[in-house]
Amino acid sequence: MKLLDSLQKISRQLLFIYACATTSFIVNAQPTGLLYDPEPPLDSAYVRILIAAQGAAVDVLVDGKMRVKQLPPGVPSDYLVLPAGQHSLTIQAAGKPKPYFSTPLEVVRGRALTVAYTSLQADAKPHIFEDKANSNKLKALIAVYHLDTKAGALDVLSADGKTKVFSAVQFGQSTNIQVNPISIELLATKSTDKKALAHTQLSMTQGGTYSIVLLSGSGGKLRAYTYQNKIERYTGK
């Protein structure tokens, strides 16, 4: 019996040691990382790219460094975090080293810009919009970007036609408004005609910022797209 008791005691001790060793291994094997990403530097500016021309996806380089891959036409990129000062934006066909063009750009601390191109020709000049932050966290902020070269002045209304959200927006113009954060169907019309040219849906939350992009689609028809604005993940590298 004494021998059996001794063996059982040794067995329990070995199991305890094994359990401790296994637990230590699991704890030590957990991946290391940051609970929170670092905040962008205080002198940062925020720039996003929007290709409003029909065609294939593009890559975006800033100061010769790849920053956005496979950006589809009509879809704004996330806002890129850039230090204030002079920069060079290069737009090239996705996966191809030959650029369409490069654009010099000066950015200011704390400002947010949308740089939109309606052409990918070598002499293309961008439309540069300064974007407004949402100052009321109980509301949502909507901005519209009119980038259809042939549509003329446009209105944006609720689908029932009872509420005009934006009025007489000209090509190359952006404007914004704070609204209640709801889900809504919107339509775009010519300012001189209430016939719907394009429809889009928008679901908003408190404190969010959103974009309505109006551009020319296939066959020259007006298209309307909505997006929630986002900033790229900043890692400090």
Summary of the structure (lengths in Angstrom):
residues: 237
radius of gyration: 26.5
end to end distance: 66.7
largest distance: 102.3
contacts: 663
relative contact order: 0.15
helix: 13%
strand: 46%
